[in-house]
Amino acid sequence: MTKTIGNLTAFGLMAAATLGAGPAAAEPPKIAVVATGGTIAMKLDPQTHAPVPALSGEDLVSAVPKLKDIATIQVTEFSNVPSDYMGPDRWPALARRIDAILADPEIRGAIVLHGTDTLDQTAYFLDLTLTSPKPVVLVGAQRNASDPDADGPRNLLNAARQILAEGAAEMGVTVTLNHRINAAREVRKTHTSNVETFDSGDAGILGYVDEDRVVFSRKSLRRQTLPLPERMPRVDLVSMYAGADGSQVRHAAQSGAEAIVVEAYGWGNVNAEMHDAISEAIAKGVPVIVATKVYDGRALPVYGFKGGGSTLRKAGAVFAGDLTPDKARILTLIALPTTKDRAALQALFDR
């Protein structure tokens, strides 16, 4: 039975209230923020006058009032460490945490706050292993939060705008700083302090977060997804340098490295001593991946002198193509628990 209040029924009062209120406001979209640390979360220590970890993810979100105008932010405090501390011991847990967060159907995407020193590596690891198709944007800062012109707040806001933009879910994991959107596979840090530090070399940026909208110009066509291994193998990175005697390659192979990435010259060249050490490692069953330290271009088996790429290929080396040495190591880390077969590894680098 409907209860009567004065000349109106309770039902009538509710109807009148509903009509007077107008249409219900739509719920703002939800975005996850996963804080890991880095310069973006640092402030000057009053004793040492040097930047140190100081701010939480909640602190950083609170410092950008415009965020609440476009989204509801859900913050996860994963860690608060310099990005120099990030690596295979933390990456799998971070990937699993982000996938769990993105499993919530209300979450549109995730922003990962991260230091810039290894930001491109973490981004590539996540791009290879995350199973969710939702957009994941890694951001950091070149200037700490004590700087009057700190770049962290703008980067955080731009990341949120990117996630909400049409087409963002088709871009994979990106690194977005100073308005520029870079694909995880191709991006690398190019300057120690300039805010225009991340660049994608020959490939070019994916797009730009402009003042009025997010403009996407292209997609990364060479993305791939691999199963997240149960364990992270030991993969060493050894640099070729003038006069290298191969001892570092031999040490890596003898002390337990399950694969070795060689940061070579040019198209993928080393000297005769390094050639011999690489050949010995391969003969012992330790895969060797040859990458180039040159900023642009690919590592290819071209030259035929001892130590040239063609001779390294004949010895059984895998060539990393256009992946940087750091990223060649990451792909090897993920692939190695599944296969050590040279042809299978080369196929992954060629994809």
C-alpha positions in Angstrom: 0.0 0.0 0.0 1.2 3.5 -0.8 1.5 5.9 2.1 -0.2 9.3 1.6 1.7 12.5 2.7 -0.6 15.5 2.5 -2.1 15.8 -1.0 0.7 13.8 -2.5 1.5 10.1 -2.2 5.0 9.0 -1.4 5.2 7.6 -4.9 4.3 11.0 -6.2 6.9 12.7 -4.1 9.6 10.4 -5.4 8.5 11.0 -9.0 8.5 14.7 -8.5 12.0 14.6 -7.0 13.2 12.5 -9.9 11.8 14.9 -12.4 13.2 18.0 -10.6 16.6 16.5 -10.4 17.0 16.1 -14.2 19.0 13.3 -15.8 21.4 11.4 -13.5 25.1 12.4 -14.0 27.2 9.7 -15.6 29.8 8.1 -13.5 33.3 9.3 -14.3 35.6 6.7 -15.9 38.1 4.9 -13.7 41.8 4.8 -14.2 44.4 2.9 -12.2 47.6 4.5 -11.2 50.4 2.1 -10.2 53.3 3.8 -8.4 56.8 2.3 -8.5 58.9 5.3 -7.6 61.5 7.2 -9.6 62.4 10.9 -9.9 58.7 11.7 -10.3 58.3 10.6 -6.6 61.4 12.3 -5.3 62.1 15.6 -3.5 65.2 17.3 -2.2 66.4 15.9 1.1 67.0 18.9 3.4 70.2 17.3 4.8 71.9 16.1 1.6 70.2 18.5 -0.8 69.9 15.6 -3.3 66.7 14.1 -4.6 65.5 11.0 -2.7 62.2 8.9 -2.7 59.6 11.0 -0.8 56.1 10.9 -2.4 53.5 8.2 -2.6 51.3 7.6 -5.6 48.4 9.2 -3.6 50.6 12.3 -3.1 51.4 12.5 -6.8 47.7 12.2 -7.8 46.7 14.8 -5.2 49.1 17.2 -6.8 47.2 17.2 -10.1 43.7 18.5 -9.3 42.6 18.4 -12.9 42.7 14.6 -12.8 39.5 14.4 -10.8 37.8 16.5 -13.5 38.2 13.7 -16.0 38.4 10.4 -14.0 38.2 8.6 -10.8 41.7 7.5 -9.9 42.5 4.2 -8.1 46.0 4.2 -6.7 48.2 1.1 -6.1 51.4 1.5 -4.2 53.7 -1.1 -5.8 57.0 0.3 -4.6 58.9 3.5 -4.1 62.4 2.9 -5.5 64.7 4.5 -8.0 64.2 2.8 -11.4 67.8 1.7 -11.3 66.5 -0.9 -8.8 63.9 -2.2 -11.2 64.7 -5.5 -13.0 63.9 -9.1 -13.5 63.3 -9.5 -9.7 60.4 -7.0 -9.8 59.1 -7.1 -13.3 57.0 -10.3 -13.1 55.2 -9.2 -10.0 54.5 -5.8 -11.5 53.1 -7.5 -14.7 50.8 -9.7 -12.6 49.7 -6.8 -10.4 48.8 -4.7 -13.5 46.9 -7.6 -15.2 44.9 -8.2 -11.9 44.0 -4.5 -11.8 43.0 -4.3 -15.4 40.7 -7.4 -14.9 38.3 -5.0 -13.2 35.8 -4.2 -16.0 35.4 -0.7 -14.6 39.1 0.2 -15.0 39.7 1.8 -18.4 43.5 1.5 -18.3 46.6 1.9 -16.1 49.2 4.6 -15.6 52.5 3.3 -14.3 54.6 5.9 -12.5 58.3 5.0 -12.9 61.8 6.4 -13.0 63.2 7.2 -16.4 66.5 5.3 -16.2 64.9 1.9 -16.9 61.4 3.1 -17.9 61.8 1.9 -21.5 62.9 -1.5 -20.3 60.0 -2.0 -17.9 57.6 -0.8 -20.6 58.9 -3.4 -23.1 58.7 -6.2 -20.5 55.1 -5.3 -19.8 54.3 -5.0 -23.5 55.6 -8.5 -24.0 53.8 -10.1 -21.0 50.6 -8.3 -20.2 47.5 -10.1 -21.3 45.0 -7.3 -21.0 44.3 -5.3 -24.1 43.6 -2.1 -22.1 46.0 0.8 -22.5 48.9 1.0 -20.2 50.9 4.2 -20.1 54.3 4.6 -18.4 55.3 8.0 -17.2 58.1 9.5 -15.2 59.8 12.9 -14.8 63.2 14.3 -15.5 62.8 16.9 -12.8 62.0 15.9 -9.2 58.9 17.2 -7.4 60.9 20.0 -5.6 61.7 21.7 -8.9 59.5 24.7 -9.5 59.0 23.5 -13.1 58.6 19.8 -12.3 57.4 17.9 -15.4 55.7 15.0 -13.5 52.2 16.5 -13.0 51.8 17.3 -16.7 53.0 13.9 -17.7 50.5 12.2 -15.3 47.6 14.3 -16.6 48.5 13.6 -20.2 48.7 9.9 -19.5 45.1 10.0 -18.1 43.9 11.9 -21.2 45.6 9.4 -23.5 43.9 6.4 -21.8 40.5 8.0 -22.3 41.2 8.8 -25.9 39.6 6.9 -28.7 41.9 4.3 -30.1 44.2 4.2 -27.0 43.6 0.5 -26.4 45.1 -0.4 -29.8 48.5 1.1 -29.1 49.9 -1.4 -26.6 52.1 -0.3 -23.7 53.5 3.2 -24.3 55.9 5.6 -22.8 54.4 9.1 -22.8 56.5 12.1 -21.6 56.6 15.7 -22.8 53.4 15.1 -24.8 55.0 12.5 -27.1 53.6 9.0 -27.2 56.3 6.3 -27.9 55.8 2.5 -28.4 57.4 0.3 -25.7 59.3 -1.7 -28.2 61.0 1.2 -30.0 61.5 3.9 -27.3 64.8 4.7 -25.7 66.1 7.3 -23.3 68.4 9.8 -25.2 69.3 12.6 -22.8 70.3 12.5 -19.1 68.3 15.6 -18.1 66.2 17.2 -20.9 62.5 16.7 -20.7 62.5 15.7 -24.4 64.5 12.6 -23.6 62.4 9.7 -25.0 62.6 9.0 -28.7 61.8 6.1 -31.0 64.5 6.5 -33.6 63.8 5.5 -37.1 60.3 4.3 -36.2 59.0 7.6 -35.0 56.5 8.4 -32.3 53.0 7.0 -32.2 51.3 10.3 -31.6 51.0 13.4 -29.5 48.9 14.5 -26.5 47.9 18.0 -27.6 46.0 20.7 -25.7 42.6 19.9 -27.1 42.9 16.2 -28.0 45.1 13.1 -28.3 46.4 12.6 -31.9 47.5 9.0 -32.9 49.5 8.9 -36.1 50.5 5.2 -36.4 50.7 1.8 -34.6 53.6 -0.3 -33.7 53.5 -3.2 -36.2 56.0 -5.5 -34.5 54.4 -6.1 -31.1 54.3 -9.6 -29.7 53.0 -11.2 -26.6 54.8 -14.1 -24.8 53.8 -16.1 -21.8 55.2 -14.8 -18.5 57.8 -17.4 -17.3 57.6 -18.9 -13.9 61.2 -17.9 -13.3 63.6 -15.3 -14.7 66.8 -16.8 -16.1 70.2 -15.2 -15.8 71.0 -13.3 -19.0 74.3 -11.3 -19.0 75.0 -8.2 -21.1 78.6 -7.8 -22.2 79.9 -4.9 -24.2 82.4 -5.0 -27.1 85.0 -2.3 -26.7 88.3 -1.5 -28.4 90.8 -4.1 -27.2 88.3 -6.5 -25.6 89.9 -9.9 -25.0 86.7 -12.0 -24.6 87.3 -12.6 -20.9 83.9 -11.1 -19.8 82.1 -13.4 -22.3 84.0 -16.4 -21.0 83.3 -15.5 -17.3 79.6 -15.1 -18.0 79.4 -18.5 -19.7 81.5 -20.2 -16.9 79.7 -18.6 -14.0 76.1 -19.5 -14.8 74.7 -17.2 -17.4 72.0 -19.0 -19.3 72.4 -16.7 -22.3 74.6 -13.7 -23.2 73.7 -10.5 -25.1 76.7 -8.9 -26.7 76.6 -5.2 -27.3 78.6 -5.1 -30.6 79.8 -2.4 -33.0 78.1 -1.4 -36.2 76.0 -4.1 -37.9 77.0 -6.5 -35.2 80.8 -6.8 -35.3 83.4 -7.7 -32.7 87.2 -8.4 -32.8 88.9 -11.8 -33.2 89.2 -12.4 -29.4 85.5 -11.7 -28.8 84.7 -14.0 -31.8 86.6 -16.8 -30.2 84.9 -16.3 -26.8 81.5 -16.1 -28.3 82.1 -19.3 -30.3 83.2 -21.1 -27.1 80.1 -20.0 -25.2 77.8 -21.2 -28.0 79.6 -24.5 -28.1 78.9 -24.9 -24.4 75.2 -24.5 -25.1 74.9 -20.8 -24.0 73.0 -18.8 -26.6 74.6 -15.6 -27.6 72.5 -12.7 -29.0 74.3 -10.0 -30.9 72.9 -6.5 -30.7 74.3 -3.2 -31.8 75.2 -0.2 -29.6 74.5 2.1 -32.6 71.5 4.3 -32.0 69.6 3.6 -35.2 69.7 0.6 -37.6 69.8 -3.1 -37.2 72.3 -5.8 -36.2 72.8 -7.9 -39.3 75.3 -10.6 -40.2 77.1 -8.7 -43.0 80.9 -8.7 -42.6 83.0 -11.7 -43.3 86.2 -10.9 -41.3 86.8 -12.9 -38.1 84.4 -11.3 -35.7 82.2 -9.8 -38.4 78.5 -10.5 -38.2 78.6 -13.2 -40.9 81.2 -15.2 -39.0 79.3 -14.8 -35.8 76.2 -16.2 -37.4 78.2 -19.2 -38.7 79.3 -19.8 -35.1 75.6 -19.9 -34.1 74.9 -16.4 -32.8 71.4 -14.9 -32.9 71.0 -11.3 -34.2 68.8 -8.9 -32.3 67.8 -6.7 -35.3 66.8 -3.2 -34.2 66.3 -4.0 -30.5 68.6 -2.2 -28.2 71.0 -4.4 -26.2 68.9 -3.8 -23.1 65.7 -4.9 -24.8 67.4 -7.8 -26.6 68.2 -9.0 -23.1 64.5 -8.6 -22.0 63.2 -10.6 -24.9 65.8 -13.3 -24.1 64.8 -13.3 -20.5 61.2 -14.1 -21.4 61.9 -16.5 -24.3 64.7 -18.6 -22.7 62.6 -20.6 -20.3 60.7 -21.9 -23.3 63.5 -22.5 -25.8 67.2 -22.2 -26.3 66.9 -23.3 -29.9 68.8 -20.8 -32.2 66.3 -20.8 -35.0 63.4 -20.3 -32.5 65.1 -17.5 -30.8 66.0 -15.8 -34.1 62.4 -16.1 -35.2 61.3 -14.1 -32.1 63.8 -11.4 -32.9 62.8 -11.3 -36.5 59.1 -11.1 -35.8 
